[in-house]
């Protein structure tokens, strides 16, 4: 099962909006959520490892593209 990073990001951003108080606890919670949101964005846009496709060996002698 794959994680839905886009949905997680939306929920974290909505949670952050709810912590709109100016008290120290709300400010610390927003800072912590910012770190989580950044981690989710990084995971969401991370590229998977590319598959390496081997380059074909030299052309056969009867190929019109062969060198020689």
The first five atom37 places (N, CA, C, CB, O) and aatype in JSON, in Angstrom:
{
  "aatype": [20, 20, 20, 20, 20, 20, 20, 20, 20, 20, 20, 20, 20, 20, 20, 20, 20, 20, 20, 20, 20, 20, 20, 20, 20, 20, 20, 20, 20, 20, 20, 20, 20, 20, 20, 20, 20, 20, 20, 20, 20, 20, 20, 20, 20, 20, 20, 20, 20, 20, 20, 20, 20, 20, 20, 20, 20, 20, 20, 20, 20, 20, 20, 20, 20, 20, 20, 20],
  "atom_mask": [
    [1, 1, 1, 1, 1],
    [1, 1, 1, 1, 1],
    [1, 1, 1, 1, 1],
    [1, 1, 1, 1, 1],
    [1, 1, 1, 1, 1],
    [1, 1, 1, 1, 1],
    [1, 1, 1, 1, 1],
    [1, 1, 1, 1, 1],
    [1, 1, 1, 1, 1],
    [1, 1, 1, 1, 1],
    [1, 1, 1, 1, 1],
    [1, 1, 1, 1, 1],
    [1, 1, 1, 1, 1],
    [1, 1, 1, 1, 1],
    [1, 1, 1, 1, 1],
    [1, 1, 1, 1, 1],
    [1, 1, 1, 1, 1],
    [1, 1, 1, 1, 1],
    [1, 1, 1, 1, 1],
    [1, 1, 1, 1, 1],
    [1, 1, 1, 1, 1],
    [1, 1, 1, 1, 1],
    [1, 1, 1, 1, 1],
    [1, 1, 1, 1, 1],
    [1, 1, 1, 1, 1],
    [1, 1, 1, 1, 1],
    [1, 1, 1, 1, 1],
    [1, 1, 1, 1, 1],
    [1, 1, 1, 1, 1],
    [1, 1, 1, 1, 1],
    [1, 1, 1, 1, 1],
    [1, 1, 1, 1, 1],
    [1, 1, 1, 1, 1],
    [1, 1, 1, 1, 1],
    [1, 1, 1, 1, 1],
    [1, 1, 1, 1, 1],
    [1, 1, 1, 1, 1],
    [1, 1, 1, 1, 1],
    [1, 1, 1, 1, 1],
    [1, 1, 1, 1, 1],
    [1, 1, 1, 1, 1],
    [1, 1, 1, 1, 1],
    [1, 1, 1, 1, 1],
    [1, 1, 1, 1, 1],
    [1, 1, 1, 1, 1],
    [1, 1, 1, 1, 1],
    [1, 1, 1, 1, 1],
    [1, 1, 1, 1, 1],
    [1, 1, 1, 1, 1],
    [1, 1, 1, 1, 1],
    [1, 1, 1, 1, 1],
    [1, 1, 1, 1, 1],
    [1, 1, 1, 1, 1],
    [1, 1, 1, 1, 1],
    [1, 1, 1, 1, 1],
    [1, 1, 1, 1, 1],
    [1, 1, 1, 1, 1],
    [1, 1, 1, 1, 1],
    [1, 1, 1, 1, 1],
    [1, 1, 1, 1, 1],
    [1, 1, 1, 1, 1],
    [1, 1, 1, 1, 1],
    [1, 1, 1, 1, 1],
    [1, 1, 1, 1, 1],
    [1, 1, 1, 1, 1],
    [1, 1, 1, 1, 1],
    [1, 1, 1, 1, 1],
    [1, 1, 1, 1, 1]
  ],
  "atom_positions": [
    [[0.85, -1.18, 0.0], [0.0, 0.0, 0.0], [0.9, 1.24, 0.0], [-0.97, 0.0, 1.23], [1.8, 1.35, 0.82]],
    [[0.65, 2.15, -0.91], [1.45, 3.37, -1.0], [0.83, 4.48, -0.15], [1.57, 3.82, -2.47], [-0.38, 4.55, 0.03]],
    [[1.69, 5.33, 0.34], [1.23, 6.49, 1.12], [0.68, 7.56, 0.19], [2.37, 7.06, 1.98], [1.19, 7.76, -0.91]],
    [[-0.36, 8.23, 0.64], [-0.94, 9.34, -0.12], [-0.38, 10.64, 0.45], [-2.52, 9.32, -0.06], [-0.97, 11.26, 1.34]],
    [[0.78, 11.03, -0.07], [1.48, 12.2, 0.46], [0.68, 13.49, 0.22], [2.86, 12.32, -0.18], [0.72, 14.4, 1.05]],
    [[-0.03, 13.56, -0.9], [-0.82, 14.76, -1.18], [-1.91, 14.94, -0.12], [-1.45, 14.67, -2.59], [-2.13, 16.05, 0.37]],
    [[-2.59, 13.86, 0.23], [-3.65, 13.94, 1.25], [-3.06, 14.27, 2.61], [-4.42, 12.61, 1.32], [-3.64, 15.05, 3.37]],
    [[-1.92, 13.68, 2.93], [-1.26, 13.97, 4.22], [-0.89, 15.44, 4.3], [0.0, 13.08, 4.4], [-1.04, 16.07, 5.35]],
    [[-0.4, 15.98, 3.19], [-0.01, 17.39, 3.17], [-1.22, 18.3, 3.43], [0.64, 17.75, 1.81], [-1.14, 19.25, 4.2]],
    [[-2.33, 17.98, 2.77], [-3.54, 18.79, 2.96], [-3.98, 18.76, 4.42], [-4.69, 18.28, 2.05], [-4.31, 19.79, 5.0]],
    [[-3.98, 17.57, 5.0], [-4.42, 17.46, 6.4], [-3.48, 18.21, 7.35], [-4.5, 15.98, 6.8], [-3.94, 18.86, 8.29]],
    [[-2.18, 18.11, 7.11], [-1.23, 18.84, 7.96], [-1.4, 20.35, 7.81], [0.22, 18.43, 7.61], [-1.32, 21.09, 8.79]],
    [[-1.63, 20.81, 6.58], [-1.83, 22.25, 6.36], [-3.12, 22.74, 7.03], [-1.87, 22.57, 4.86], [-3.15, 23.84, 7.58]],
    [[-4.18, 21.93, 6.97], [-5.43, 22.29, 7.65], [-5.23, 22.33, 9.17], [-6.55, 21.3, 7.29], [-5.76, 23.21, 9.85]],
    [[-4.48, 21.38, 9.68], [-4.18, 21.35, 11.11], [-3.42, 22.6, 11.52], [-3.38, 20.09, 11.48], [-3.7, 23.2, 12.56]],
    [[-2.45, 22.99, 10.7], [-1.65, 24.18, 10.99], [-2.53, 25.42, 11.05], [-0.55, 24.37, 9.92], [-2.35, 26.28, 11.91]],
    [[-3.5, 25.52, 10.13], [-4.41, 26.67, 10.1], [-5.26, 26.76, 11.38], [-5.32, 26.6, 8.87], [-5.61, 27.85, 11.82]],
    [[-5.58, 25.61, 11.96], [-6.39, 25.6, 13.17], [-5.6, 26.1, 14.39], [-6.9, 24.18, 13.44], [-6.19, 26.54, 15.37]],
    [[-4.3, 26.03, 14.32], [-3.45, 26.48, 15.43], [-3.07, 27.95, 15.21], [-2.17, 25.59, 15.56], [-1.9, 28.28, 15.02]],
    [[-4.07, 28.79, 15.24], [-3.86, 30.2, 14.88], [-3.57, 31.09, 16.09], [-5.08, 30.73, 14.16], [-3.43, 32.31, 15.94]],
    [[-3.48, 30.51, 17.26], [-3.22, 31.3, 18.47], [-1.82, 31.88, 18.5], [-3.45, 30.46, 19.69], [-0.91, 31.38, 17.83]],
    [[-1.66, 32.94, 19.29], [-0.36, 33.6, 19.42], [0.42, 33.09, 20.64], [-0.55, 35.1, 19.52], [1.5, 33.61, 20.94]],
    [[-0.11, 32.09, 21.32], [0.56, 31.54, 22.51], [1.77, 30.71, 22.09], [-0.43, 30.69, 23.35], [1.83, 30.2, 20.97]],
    [[2.73, 30.56, 23.0], [3.96, 29.82, 22.67], [3.71, 28.38, 22.22], [4.87, 29.82, 23.87], [4.42, 27.88, 21.34]],
    [[2.75, 27.72, 22.81], [2.47, 26.33, 22.44], [1.99, 26.24, 20.99], [1.43, 25.71, 23.38], [2.45, 25.38, 20.24]],
    [[1.08, 27.11, 20.6], [0.59, 27.12, 19.21], [1.71, 27.44, 18.24], [-0.56, 28.13, 19.05], [1.79, 26.84, 17.16]],
    [[2.57, 28.37, 18.6], [3.7, 28.72, 17.73], [4.65, 27.55, 17.55], [4.46, 29.93, 18.3], [5.12, 27.29, 16.44]],
    [[4.93, 26.83, 18.64], [5.82, 25.66, 18.55], [5.17, 24.56, 17.72], [6.16, 25.14, 19.95], [5.84, 23.87, 16.95]],
    [[3.88, 24.39, 17.89], [3.18, 23.36, 17.11], [3.2, 23.7, 15.62], [1.72, 23.23, 17.6], [3.37, 22.81, 14.79]],
    [[3.03, 24.97, 15.28], [3.09, 25.37, 13.87], [4.47, 25.12, 13.3], [2.71, 26.86, 13.71], [4.61, 24.67, 12.16]],
    [[5.5, 25.42, 14.09], [6.88, 25.17, 13.62], [7.1, 23.67, 13.39], [7.91, 25.71, 14.65], [7.72, 23.28, 12.4]],
    [[6.61, 22.85, 14.29], [6.76, 21.4, 14.15], [5.99, 20.91, 12.92], [6.26, 20.68, 15.41], [6.49, 20.08, 12.16]],
    [[4.78, 21.43, 12.72], [4.0, 21.02, 11.55], [4.67, 21.47, 10.26], [2.58, 21.61, 11.63], [4.61, 20.76, 9.25]],
    [[5.32, 22.63, 10.27], [6.05, 23.08, 9.09], [7.12, 22.07, 8.7], [6.69, 24.45, 9.33], [7.33, 21.8, 7.51]],
    [[7.81, 21.5, 9.69], [8.83, 20.49, 9.41], [8.2, 19.23, 8.82], [9.61, 20.15, 10.69], [8.74, 18.64, 7.89]],
    [[7.07, 18.82, 9.38], [6.37, 17.65, 8.84], [5.9, 17.91, 7.41], [5.17, 17.29, 9.73], [6.06, 17.06, 6.53]],
    [[5.34, 19.08, 7.17], [4.86, 19.42, 5.83], [6.01, 19.4, 4.84], [4.17, 20.81, 5.84], [5.87, 18.89, 3.73]],
    [[7.15, 19.95, 5.23], [8.33, 19.96, 4.36], [8.78, 18.52, 4.05], [9.49, 20.75, 5.01], [9.15, 18.22, 2.92]],
    [[8.75, 17.65, 5.05], [9.13, 16.26, 4.84], [8.16, 15.55, 3.9], [9.19, 15.52, 6.18], [8.58, 14.75, 3.06]],
    [[6.88, 15.85, 4.03], [5.88, 15.24, 3.16], [6.06, 15.72, 1.72], [4.45, 15.57, 3.66], [5.96, 14.93, 0.78]],
    [[6.31, 17.02, 1.55], [6.53, 17.56, 0.2], [7.75, 16.91, -0.44], [6.69, 19.1, 0.25], [7.73, 16.56, -1.62]],
    [[8.8, 16.75, 0.34], [10.02, 16.1, -0.17], [9.71, 14.67, -0.59], [11.13, 16.12, 0.89], [10.13, 14.24, -1.67]],
    [[9.0, 13.94, 0.24], [8.65, 12.56, -0.09], [7.72, 12.49, -1.3], [7.99, 11.87, 1.1], [7.83, 11.59, -2.13]],
    [[6.82, 13.45, -1.4], [5.85, 13.46, -2.5], [6.54, 13.66, -3.85], [4.81, 14.58, -2.29], [6.11, 13.09, -4.86]],
    [[7.61, 14.44, -3.88], [8.26, 14.77, -5.14], [9.55, 14.0, -5.37], [8.55, 16.24, -5.19], [10.28, 14.26, -6.33]],
    [[9.84, 13.06, -4.5], [11.04, 12.24, -4.65], [10.87, 11.35, -5.87], [11.31, 11.39, -3.38], [9.82, 10.74, -6.08]],
    [[11.91, 11.29, -6.67], [11.87, 10.45, -7.86], [12.35, 9.04, -7.49], [12.73, 11.05, -9.0], [13.23, 8.87, -6.65]],
    [[11.75, 8.06, -8.12], [12.17, 6.69, -7.88], [13.45, 6.43, -8.67], [11.06, 5.68, -8.28], [13.79, 7.16, -9.6]],
    [[14.15, 5.4, -8.28], [15.37, 5.04, -8.99], [15.05, 4.69, -10.44], [16.08, 3.85, -8.3], [14.07, 4.01, -10.72]],
    [[15.87, 5.17, -11.32], [15.68, 4.9, -12.75], [16.23, 3.52, -13.09], [16.36, 5.99, -13.61], [17.19, 3.04, -12.5]],
    [[15.59, 2.91, -14.06], [16.07, 1.63, -14.55], [17.1, 1.91, -15.65], [14.89, 0.74, -15.07], [16.84, 2.7, -16.55]],
    [[18.23, 1.26, -15.56], [19.28, 1.45, -16.57], [19.04, 0.46, -17.7], [20.7, 1.26, -15.95], [18.94, -0.74, -17.49]],
    [[18.94, 1.01, -18.9], [18.73, 0.18, -20.08], [20.08, 0.06, -20.79], [17.62, 0.79, -21.04], [20.67, 1.07, -21.17]],
    [[20.58, -1.15, -20.97], [21.88, -1.31, -21.6], [21.85, -0.87, -23.06], [22.34, -2.75, -21.5], [20.89, -1.13, -23.78]],
    [[22.91, -0.21, -23.48], [23.04, 0.21, -24.87], [23.38, -1.02, -25.69], [24.12, 1.34, -25.03], [24.18, -1.86, -25.27]],
    [[22.77, -1.12, -26.88], [23.04, -2.31, -27.7], [24.52, -2.43, -28.07], [22.19, -2.27, -28.98], [25.25, -1.44, -28.13]],
    [[24.91, -3.64, -28.31], [26.29, -3.9, -28.74], [26.49, -3.35, -30.15], [26.61, -5.43, -28.7], [25.51, -2.95, -30.78]],
    [[27.72, -3.31, -30.66], [27.96, -2.75, -32.0], [27.05, -3.36, -33.06], [29.41, -2.96, -32.39], [26.59, -4.5, -32.94]],
    [[26.8, -2.58, -34.09], [25.9, -3.0, -35.16], [26.46, -4.21, -35.9], [25.68, -1.84, -36.14], [27.68, -4.38, -36.01]],
    [[25.57, -5.05, -36.4], [26.03, -6.16, -37.25], [26.61, -5.61, -38.57], [24.86, -7.16, -37.54], [26.31, -4.48, -38.95]],
    [[27.42, -6.4, -39.24], [28.09, -5.95, -40.47], [27.11, -5.56, -41.57], [29.0, -7.04, -40.97], [27.41, -4.69, -42.39]],
    [[25.95, -6.19, -41.6], [25.01, -5.9, -42.69], [24.07, -4.74, -42.38], [24.2, -7.14, -42.99], [23.17, -4.45, -43.17]],
    [[24.25, -4.09, -41.28], [23.38, -2.96, -40.91], [23.84, -1.7, -41.65], [23.41, -2.73, -39.35], [25.03, -1.41, -41.69]],
    [[22.9, -0.96, -42.23], [23.28, 0.25, -42.98], [23.88, 1.34, -42.1], [22.07, 0.81, -43.7], [24.55, 2.24, -42.6]],
    [[23.65, 1.25, -40.79], [24.18, 2.27, -39.87], [25.54, 1.91, -39.3], [23.21, 2.5, -38.74], [26.11, 2.66, -38.51]],
    [[26.06, 0.76, -39.69], [27.34, 0.33, -39.12], [28.47, 1.21, -39.62], [27.63, -1.14, -39.48], [28.42, 1.75, -40.73]],
    [[29.47, 1.35, -38.8], [30.62, 2.16, -39.17], [31.61, 1.28, -39.92], [31.27, 2.8, -37.92], [31.91, 0.16, -39.5]],
    [[32.11, 1.77, -41.0], [33.13, 1.02, -41.69], [32.9, 0.84, -43.13], [33.27, -0.26, -41.08], [33.72, 0.21, -43.81]]
  ]
}
